[in-house]
Structures are given as C-alpha cells and as structure tokens.
C-alpha cells in the first residue's frame, strides 16, 4: 500500500472509532440526564416547602431561580443530546433503544407544555408534563436496560432482538421517521405560538404608546 492509502485508512479508523465511541458514550450517559431531569421535575414540592422556610427574600429568589434554570436546562440538554436517535445511519448501524425517538418526542411534548402553559402555577399542566416525562423515561430506560445492555442475558435474547435498533432495523427506521414527523409538527406548532405571542405583545405595546400621547394631551 502507498503511504497516502495507509494514512487515509488510519484517519478513517480514528474518525469511525471516535464517532462510535461518542455515540456509545451519549447513549450510556443519557439515563443520568433523564434521571436528573425527573428528580428536579418531581422534586418541585420539596423546593416549594424549602422556599417557604427561607426568610430572606434574596435567598428565596436565588433558590427558586437556580431550581428553574437547572430543571429546564437539563430538559434542553437531554433533548439536544438525544437528537442522535434521528440519524438514519446511526439507527441502522448502532445498537440503540428502538423506542428512543419516541422518548425524545415525549420530552419535546413536555417542553412544549412548559413553553405554552404556566406549569408552576397550573396543576393540570404540571401533571401533563409529568406524564410525558415519565413516559419518555420509561421508553428509554426499558429497551436500554433489557435489550441494549442485556446481551449477556440469554433469556432476554428475544426482547433484545426486538428492541435493539440494529437488530430490528426496519421497525427502528419506521419508528424514527414517525417520531421525527411528530417532532416537526410539535416544533411547527411552537413556532406558530411564538409568532402569535410576539404579535400580541407588539400590538399591546403599540396600543400603550398610542394611549400615552392622548392622555398627556388631556
């Protein structure tokens, strides 16, 4: 082989090996993020009880804002890292939980509820977002633990073949494309809601500016 071919082969090996290592790391680390996201979301009553005990207003504000930032940041990071489940080649070639795209869709629905409704003030909105988060975590934990990470367990061989993406690529790709369609629909709905909210806000500000000179003239 020529030196250029050897160099190209080594480079391709490093790139492919690094890509597989990164994907495996993300898949293995996502349960930590899912668990932390659930803990912060379900720990809201504890945070409120602690908030009522804080006498200093500044301390209470810092406590509450820190909780909100960490809770919502965990959801966004989990969704961003889970975007690898919408790559067809990755789903076809890597051992991934077959229902991971549906879990990502459930996470996006929970984020949509938080963006469109006041989850911290509306009990029904909080319950709805909790249902989406618990369902998404279950759809990710189950296949990961009992299929992807249970290859050494012979009695789970059938479950592993059915719920691992590269072992059942046809179903995995169908689930991925349908989940991606759901993500597109939810994202489009959020975009429309954001445009409507911005239009109402601009119209409200314009009306306030028009009423100020009139009241000043009187």
N, C-alpha and C positions, 0 to 999 in steps of 0.2 A: 504493500500500500504506500501511496505517496504521503509525504508529511502533511500536506493540506487535508487529505482524507482522514488521516489519524486525528488531526486537530479538530476537524468537523465532527468526527464520531465522539470524541471526548466532550466537546461542547454540548452536543445533543444529549449525551448521557447525563451531564450535570444539569441541564435545563429540565429534562424529563424527570430525573430523580428529585430535583428540588421542587418541581411542581407537585409531584405525588406526595412528597413529604409535607408540603404546605397544606394540601387538601386533607391529608390524614390528620394533621395537627388541628385544623379548624373543626373537622368532624368530631374529633375527640374532645375538644375544648368547649364546643357549643353546649353540652349538657351543663357545664359550670355556669355559663351565662344564662341559660334557661332557668336553672335553679335559683340563681341570684335574682333574676327578674321576678320570679314567682314569690320569693321571700320578701322582696321590697313591696310588691303589689299587695300581697296578703297581710303584710305587717303594718298596713295603714292604721288599724285600730290602736296598736301599740304606740305608734308615732303620735297619734292624737292624744292618747292618755298621757304620754310624756310631755306633750306640748302644753297641756293644761296645768302641769305641775311647775312649769318654768315661770318664775315671777318676773324676770327681766324681759322687757319687750324685745330688745335687740337679740337676746339669746333665743327667744322663741322664733323670731323671724329667720335667723340663721339656721336653726334646726329644721324648720319647715322647708325653707328654700333648698337646703342641702339634700333633704329627702326627695323632693320633687325632681331636682336635677339628676341625682343618681338613678332614681327609678326610671325616668323616661330615657336617660342616656343608655341604660342597659338594654331597653327595648330596641332602640335605634341601632345600637352596635350589634345586637343579636340578629336583627333583620339584615343588616348590611353584610355581615359575615356569611349568613345563610344564603346569600344570592348565588353561591356556587352550585346550589341544587337546581338552578335553572339553566345550567350549561349542558346541552345535549351530549357532547363528547364525554364530559365528566360523569354524567349519569350513566352513560352506556358502558364506560370502561372501569369506573371505580366502584368499590364496594360501599354503597351509601344506603341509608334507610330509605326504603321505597316511598314512604309517606312523608318524607322531609319537605317536599314542596307544599303539601297541604298544610303542614305545620307552619311554614313561612306565611302562607295565605291567612291562617288564623291569627298569626302575630300581626300582620298588616291590618286585619279587621279590628283587633284590639287597639292598635294605634289610631285607626280611623274613628273609633268610638271616642277615644281620648281627645282627638282633634276637633270633632264635631259637637261633642257634648261635655258638660262640666262633670267629669267623673267624680271629683272630690266633693261635689255638692249634691249630685243626683244618685240616689241609691240604686235605681234601676240601671243607670249607665254603668255604675261600678260593677254590678252583678253581671251585666252583659260582657264587659271587658274581661272579667274574671273567667267566665265560661270560655271565651275564645282563648285565653292564655292557658288554662288548664287543658283544654282540648288539644291545642298546638303542642304543648309539652308532652302530653301522652302519646301523640302521634310521632313524636321524635324519639322519646325515651324507649318506647316499646320495641320498634324494629331495631334500634341501635343495640339495645342490651340483649335481646333474644334472637337476633338474626346476624347483624354485622359482627358483634363481639362474642358470639357463641358458636363459632365454627368448630371449636374443640368438643362441643357437646353433641354427641351423635343423635340423641333423642330429639334434638331441635333442628335436625338437618332439613326436614320438610318445611318448617317455619322459616329457616334461614334462606332456603332456595326461593321461597315465595316473596319474602320481604326484603331481599337484598337487590339493589338496582341492577348490578351487572349479571346476576343470576337469573333475573326475570326482566330483561331489557325492554321488551315490548310494552308490558304493563307500566314499567317505570317511566318510559317516554310519554305514554298517554297521560299518566298522572301529572308529569311535569308540564306538558303543554296545556292541559286543562287548568292546572293551578296558575300557570303564567297568564292565561286568559282571565282568570279571576283577579289576579294582581293588577292587570291592565284596567279592568273595569273599576276596581276599587280606587286605583290611582286617578283615573279619569273623573270619578265622582268627587274625590277630594279636590281635584283641580277646579271643577265647576263650583264647589262650595267655597273655595278660597277666592275665586273671581267674584262671586256674588257678595261675599263678606267685604271684600275690598271696595266693591261698587257702593254698597250701602254705607260704608264708613266715609268714602269720599263725598257721597251725596249729603250725609249728615253734616260734615264739616263745611260744605258749600252752603247749606241752609243756615248754619250758625254764622258764617261770615256775612250772609245777606241780611240777617236779622240785626246784627250789631250796628251797622250804619243807620238803619231805620230807627232803632231805639236811641242812638246817640243824637239823631236829628230832633227827636221829640224832646 
